[in-house]
Amino acid sequence: MIAPGPAAGRPAEPVAPPDWSTADLARLAAIFETFVPGGAIRRSRMAATLLSEVADPADLRMLRLVLRAFDSRPANALLGHGAVRFRDVPAERREAMLLRWATSRVPQRRTAFQTLKRLACFLAYADPGPAGGDGNVLWGRMGYRPVDEPVTEELPAIRTLEVAAPEAAAPEAAAPAPEAAGPQAAAPLARAMGPIALEADVAIVGSGAGGGVVAAVLAAAGRDVLVIEAGAYLPEAGMTGRELDGFDRLYLDRGLTATTDLGVAILAGSTLGGGTVVNWATCFAPPEGLRAEWAARHGLEGFDGPVTAADVAALESELGVAPSPGIPPKDRAILDGAAGLGWDAAPLMRDADRCGDCGACGFGCRRGAKRSGPRAHLATAARHGARFLVRAAVERVVMEQGRAAGVTGRVELPDGSVRPFTVHARQVVVAAGTLRTPAVLTRSGVTHPAVGSNLRLHPVAVVAGRMPWPVEMWRGTMQAASCNQFLRPGSADREHHGPAHGGFLIESAPGHPGLIAMAFPWAGAADHAVWMARARSYAPFIGIVRDQGSGRVRPTRSGRVRIEYRLAPPDVRTARRALVEMARLARAAGALEVLALGTPTRSLSLTATLTGPVGAGGGGPAVAPHAWNAYLRELAAFDFSPNRGFLFSAHQMGTARAGSNPRSSACDPWGRVRSDTAGGTIRGLYVADASLFPTASGVNPMVTVMTLARRVARTILTEG
């Protein structure tokens, strides 16, 4: 959700992109100034640059039409605003015009409002200000100060192949010896003007949790492995720990990814190491019930057996999985509230140590305390000779005589130019992530109808409790505790609320200013400023829904993808139940106020009277029973239609599902890609990422992805 910036984390003064007219920029700036006064010209240029680079052209055209509608007298008259231009009316009236779009019965208007609100508020609070300036004055008002992390020790050697501009390099330049290669060492790749041609035993498309594990296993077994990553390689010492810079350089679409209707905001990594670099370090082994379900219902033979158990144990050792080194206030609220209610809750296991104070895991671990891919599995692969091609987008898998024979794509050179490349390989592993793997398969001529379907997002509903003490959700261990009371489907809430829940997990949600500003309610600039001023006291709880319904990923004509997803009715009921239980948890932890995020937000003050000790399971603030019960009924009927209830996703799964049924599963139980619905497979072509999940996992999926990847790697070794 940002514009590019230098490594120092302070973007230079942005320049308007050439495809934006002066009039459209002025319209965007007027809207941004209405959302958060001050600095709107700078932020509108940043937003325009971002949108031009990552938005689908059709969506960008629609947004420009929206901007022009705001400034059209006839359009505003038709919408009941009067025959006025948005830029010409006072701020109070501009706010009223925006709010009518926010709560419109027309979904497209709500989508337009959320697009503008999220961009405007995020940039206003995430932008550290121009280089040489005094920083973002909004940070001081909310008590935010980023932690200056120490620079990490050197990484294990990761050699990335660099493509030099033809006129800038000598043909005889030699690659550095592997033993001399440091974390940024590069081997010159090609000098000729024509397409770049490479050879490998195995080409792995993507370097996240799944691709990294496959690379480590195969390279250790002596295979010549080439890992191809669409993102860049950012060594830890080059990370800044700053929100704006982190989203810019480490996330898919620079953090702008969302479902087509903007109903679910999506976070996904895009860098060497993928999601392992930006995740919150939470490690859940695949639950025993999930392993049994996938084995029995989906034919993943042995997934519930000793081999999988051994895989999980090996992975936990490789990741250094250990309990959280500390419990910050937001996670203490989970443990205290659950204790007061008699619920199951516990500290989380994580793949990070020597940390607990910075809260910046989501922007890469500058300290080097997290066992991300470049520190764990990619490092192992590198020690065994694996090579890495970065800033290289694979377009398709090459097929020869019914089998995979390599990949083709385009790689970005250091000078910004782009060149085609081809990799010849006996085996190809597609691990580009749930949102991109289906597009690679489809462009490669894979026609199985299940490719791209079965998308699960673990949609997350959010409740925030305002505590009577500082929480500072942006500091400390990013996630240190979970409430597991509702992991499995259970009985209906006889006391208040209808159908049985479908299974959800409660965790904390670390947030920095931009993400908080994007999520918090906006009913006018002054109202939003009040919410933000109180942000340091909010403990955010997230209900991760194990979704039963599904969506779809489709390639677009422009080469991007469209993510189509709506909450299915059972998942709406589960999300509502999650809101109810998280409100109870916040109250039991001592919250003075509870709010469920959405447009409009549903909030309740709990400070009418106080009974007993606040927090630590003492029951917390009391409110009149009828008011509390009425509030829970509101949450049990919460509107989760697009852009009413706030939802986001950090876990995407299932778009090339594995299973024994050849009609409904795009891959077989061992990760081989199916050629048809009769059971045939494409020789030499595999998937090894969260796309394989037959269903949503119900817990943070990284270790489950890695477990499946080890299974796929063994298959590759037996067939290579």
PyMOL commands that set and color helices and strands:
alter all, ss='L'
color gray80, all
select helices_A, chain A and resi 22-35+40-54+57-70+73-78+86-88+91-102+107-126+137-142+166-168+178-180+209-220+236-238+243-250+252-255+275-278+288-298+306-319+329-341+361-363+377-383+437-443+513-519+525-533+535-537+569-588+625-636+690-692+702-719
alter helices_A, ss='H'
color red, helices_A
select strands_A, chain A and resi 160-162+186-188+196-205+225-228+264-266+322-323+345-347+349-350+387-389+392-400+403-412+418-430+460-466+481-483+504-508+538-545+552-555+561-564+593-596+602-605+609-610+621-622+647-649+672-674+681-687
alter strands_A, ss='S'
color yellow, strands_A
deselect
rebuild
show_as cartoon
